[in-house]
């Protein structure tokens, strides 16, 4: 008997070039079939204890408790592989007042994500095999989604000595990053990329030349001058992107550029790909929707590094997403306690939450205007990040783990941060009306 059955949905699985209305079944946590049978045939073939007449009352609910099964009529909705966010900050251990693995993954599941990759800038830093194992242990007990940890590139994020990258990779780290700070020592970055080439994992780089953005709290431009705030120039990002591309070319390692924010970085990555350098990249919704003018209205909810930039940069990022220069969409979910964000632009920490708003922002601002097709957008949130990370997710292939996201592309809702599953509330999208939301998130066939 099927553990879960989703019928009549438009199944979009970019990994298998599927875009067709059909039915999907999950047994023992694995996808067992994708079919195009009638409802009567589905009910009969899976021995489901209802008639066609009775299914109308089950369109959004569970089967009777004694069967233990989940049934959903997805008529008019999208059935996609479970979404993957390859860039989140879950804060645990050490910063549980901001977020925990439990609350962060609850927010992820509410946003349609079934897998997240978490950054290493916790306290203590995830910089040993034992700490990688600790994240898996906590996730096994508390997480609502799959959790794949990154290890740090340098010990304690200090930029002075490489970590035990081989050991952490063996312990399950899916990549390595000092996200939040740039590894300014080019020799260390070279050595990390050389290990990447040998062991086949990505080095995820936060690209800011810290000597150029010291003290910066926003983008360098007319808004920063108007507000009298120190700004970070585009060159701070572009210089490190260029450096790390050259190091990737030298070593053959896999460079992944996190949260691209400048037109210059997009072009550098585009040219690197043309030279067959192993470089991939991601962009976050705030960097292709909001400009630095938001800082005056939003204050610290618009403070992040890299900062919000200009419309020219937004246009370049959208084009990079459209032409494949930017491979994936991620959130850089960065929760902070309200009291921390209330400290003002100088002292408040960088970052915003994004797990529950990413999908509707993608559908509203990339798919509806025609920048990406539904299939392209879903690929950038499923199969492509899965391939970059080397994890067995992101597809609806028969035999694959039954991670599934159902999406109502016509649903219109207003962002209400008070209902967020995250511990934090730091978002610039409060009150925005967005079209296209998650309706069901199944992790291994279980409704999250």
N, C-alpha and C positions, 0 to 999 in steps of 0.2 A: 504494500500500500504506500502511496506517495506521502512524504512528509509535508510537501507544499506543492500547490498547483496554482499557476497563474494563467488565466485564459483570456483570449480575445484581445491581447495587447499587441501593439506594434513593436515587435522585437527588433532592436537595433544592436548588433554586435559587430563593431568595426573590425575586430580581429579575424572574423570569419566572413566579412562582407555580407552580413545578413541584415536585411531591412524588409520585414514582411510581417503581416498580422498572423499571429499564431498563439500557441500554448506552450508553456514551459513547466516541466515537472522536476521536483527535487526529492531524492530518496537518500536517507542516511547522510545528509549534508552535501551530497554531490548531485550535479545536474544529470538527470537520467534520460531526458528526451526534450526535444523541441519538435513540435508537430503542428500540423495544420488541419486537425480533425475538427468535426463539429462538437458542440457542447455535449450532445448525447453520447458521442463516441468517447469523449474524455471521461464522462461520468461512468460509463460502462467499463472501459479499459482499466481504470484505476480503482474500480469497485467503490466508488464514492457513494456514501449513504444518503444521497438526496436525489430528487427528480429535477427535471428542468424547471418546473414551476417553483420549486423550493429555492433554486439558486438565486432568484431575484432578491430574496431577503438576506443573502449572504454576500452581497456585492462588496461589502467593506468589512467583513468580520471573519472570525474563526469558525472552523467546524465545531460541532458539539464537543465538549471537553473529553468525552470518553474516546473519541477517535484520535485525539492528539494531533490532528492535521490542520494546516492553514490553507485556506482557499481565498482567491481574490479574482474578481472579474475586472480586468484592466481595459475594458472597452474604451477606446478613445484616448488611451494613455500609452506612454512609452515604457517598454520593459528593456532595461539596459544592464550590463554588468555592474556590479557594485562599484561605486565611485571610489577613486583612490586619491588621497591628498598626500603628496610626497614632501610636504614642508609644513609641519606644525610644531608648536611649542606646547608640550603638555605640562611643563613646569615641575612635575614630580620626578625625583625627590628634591626637597629643599625649598620650594616656593609654593607650597600647597595653599597658601592664602590667595594665590592668583588662579590656580587651576590644579586639578589632579588628573591622573589617568582616567579615573572613573567619570569625572564631569566633562573632561575634554572629549572623550570618546562618546559620551552621551550626546554632546552637541554635534559631533561628527555624524552619528547615526541619524539625528534629527535633520541633518542637511543632506542625507542620501549617501554618505560615505560609509563604506564597509571596511576600508583599510586606511591607516594613516602611518606616515613615517615621522618619527619624532626626533627633534634636534637634541644635541648633546649638552647644551648650555644650562644644565641643571646644577644643583648644589648638593653633593659633589658633582663635578663634571663627569659625563660618561666617557671615561678615558682609560678603562681597563676592561678585560674580558669579564671579570666578576660584575662590573657595573652594567654591562650589556645584559648579562644573565638576570640581574636584578630587575631590569625593566620588563623583561619577558615574564618573570615571576609575578610582578605586580599586575601586569596586564592579564595574565591567566586568571587571576582572582577577581579583577574589578572591571575590566574593559568591556565596553559595548561593541567595539569593533576590533579587527585585527590591528596589532601594533607592531611596527617594524622599526627598531631603534637605529639611529646613526651613532657612530663613535666619533669622538673629536679627533682632529688631525694632530693637534699638539697637546701636550700635557697641561691640564688645567686651563686650556685656551690661552696660554701665556705666549705662544708663538716662538718658543725657544727650543723645544725638543719634541721630536715625533713621539707619538704614543706607540703602544704595541699594536700596530695596525693589523698585522697577521693574526695575532691572538684574538683581537676583537672580531675580525672577519670570521674566524672559525667559530666564535661564540654566537654569531648570528647578526652582527652589524651589517646592514645592507648598503652602507656607504659611509663616507667620512666628511665631517664639516666642522669648522669653527664658527658656524653662522652666528652673526652678531658682531664678529670682529674679522678682519682680514688677516690672513697669514702674510705678514709683510716681508718675511725672509724668503726670498726667491729660491734659495737653495733647499730649504725645507719643503717648499711647494713642489720643486722638481723631484725630490726624493719620494714624496707622497704620490705624485703622478706616476713615477716609475713603478711603485708597488701596485698601483691601479692597473698598469699595463700587464703585470705579471699575474695578478690574481683576479682580474675582471670585476671590478666594482667602480662606482663613480666617486670622484672627489667633488664635493658640492661646495662651491666657492661663493662667499660673500665678498663682493668686489667694491671696495672703497679705499682709496689712498688716504690713510688717516692723517697724513701731514697736510693734505689739502682741505680736509673737512673738520679739522679740530674745532670743537665748540659749536659746530653747526647744529641747528635744530630744524632746518627746513631747506628747501631748494634755494640756491642763489639766483636771485632775479628781482624784478620790480616789486613783487609782494614782500620779499624779505627786506628790501630797502625801505619800503613804506612802513613796515612794522618795526624796523630797527633791530632785526634779528640776524644772527650770523647764518649765512647760507652755504650749502655744499654745492660746488660746481659739478656739471656733468662730467667734466674731465676726471674727477675723483673716481668715478665708476669706470670710465672708458680706459683709463691707464691700466688698471688692474685686470680688466677683461683682456686687453691686448697682451699684457705680460703673461697671463695664465694660458692664453691661446698658444703663445710661442712655446711655453713650457710643455703643453700637451703635444704640440708638434714635435718637440725634441724627444719626448719620452714615449710617445704612443699611448699615453694614459687617457682615461675617459674623464674629461672635464665637464661638469655640469654647472652652468651659471644660474645662481639663484636670483629670484625676484628682479628680473631685468627692468630697468626704469628709464633708460636713455636711448635716444635715436642712434647715438654713436655706438652704443653696445650692440644694438640690433644689427647694425651694418657690419661691425667687426665679426659677429657670430655668423652672419650670412656669408661673408667672404671666407671665413675659416671652413665652413662646410663645403664651399666650392673647392677648397684645397684638400678635401677629404680628411681633415683633422677631426678626431673623435671628440666632438663637442656637442652637448645638448643644452637646452635652456628652458626656463619656465617664466611665466609672468603671472602676476596676481591681479585680481579685479580692480583694486584701488589704483593700480598703476596704469590701467587702460580706461579708467572712468573719470578719476578726479585729478584736478590740477592743483598747483600750489596756492591758488586763490582761496581754496577751502580753508586754509589755516586761519584766515581772519574771521571766518564764520564759525568754524568748528573747534578751533583751539587745539588742545592736546589730542583730541580724537582724530586729528589730521596730522599728528606727529609720528613719523616713522623713518627708518633708515633702511634702504635708500628712501629719500623723501619723495613726496608727490612733486611732479615736475610740470611741464608745460603741454599745451595742446599739440605742439609739434612732436613731442616725445610720445604722447598718447597715440597719435596717428601712426607713428613708426612702429609702435608695439602692436597695434591692431594689424598692420600690414605684415609684421613678422609672424603673428599668429596665423594670418591668412595664408601666407606662402610657405609655411612650415619651418621658417627660420627659428621660431620659438616653438618647441615641441609640445610642452605641457602647460596646463593651467594648475596652479597651486594657490593656497590661501596665505601662507605665512601667518597662520593663526597665532597671535601673540597676546594672550590675556594679561591684564594688569588690574590690580585692585582699584576701585574707584578713588580711594584716598591717594593712591600713587599718581593717577592721572590728574588729580586735582591740584597738583603742586605747581602748575604753570609750565609754560613752554620751555623754560631753561632747565628745570629740574625733573620734569615728568619723564618716565621711560618711553622708549619708542615702541610703536606697534599697535595693531588693532586686532580684534577677533574677526573671524571670517568663515568658520565652518558652516554655519546655518544660512548664510546669505550667498555663498559662492555660486551655487547652482542657479538660483533665480537671476543673479547678476549676469551670469554667462548667457542664459536664455534671453534675457531682456536686452542686453547691450552688445551681444555678439551674434546670436542666432537671428533674432527678430529683424535687425537691420540688414542681414544678409552677409555679414563678414565671414561667418562660418556656417556650414550646414549642420544640422543636428548630428549627423554621423561624425563630422569632423570635430565638433565640440565634445561629443561623448568619447571619441578616441583620445583626445587630449586629457581626459579625466579618468581613463580606464586603461586601455591596452598600452598606450605609450608610456605613462609613468610606470606601469608594471614591467615593461621591457627595460626601461632605464634602471630600475631598481633590481631587476632580476628576480622578481617574486612571481609565484604561480597564481596570479589573480588577473582580473581585467578582461575575462572572456566568459562567454556562455557556452563554450564547447561542452559536448557531452563528456562526462567524466570529470569536469572541472569543479572546483569548490562552488557550492551553491550560494554565492554572494550576488545579490540582485538588487537593483534600485528601480522602482516604478515611479514615473514622473508624469504629472499632469501639466502639460505645456500650456494649457489654457487657464489654469488656476491663477487668480489675482489676489495677492495678499499684501498687507502692509507690514513692513519690518517693525516688530514690537520687541525691543531689546529686553523688556521686563520679563518676557517669557523664554528667554534664552536658557538653554541647559548649561551653558558655561557659567563658571563662578563670576566671570568678569562681564563688563558692560561697555567696553571701550570700542565703539563702532561709529563711523561717520554716516552710516546708512539708516539710522533710526528714523522711522516715519516714511521711508521711501516705499512707494507702491511698485511692486515687481510682479512680473508675469512668468509663471512656470516654476512649480515647486515639487519637491519630493512628496510622495504619498505613502510609499511602503519601502522599508529597508530590511532586506533579509540577509543575515549573516549565517552562512552554512545552512540555509533553509529555515532559520529561526527569525521570527519577526523581532527586530530591534526597537 
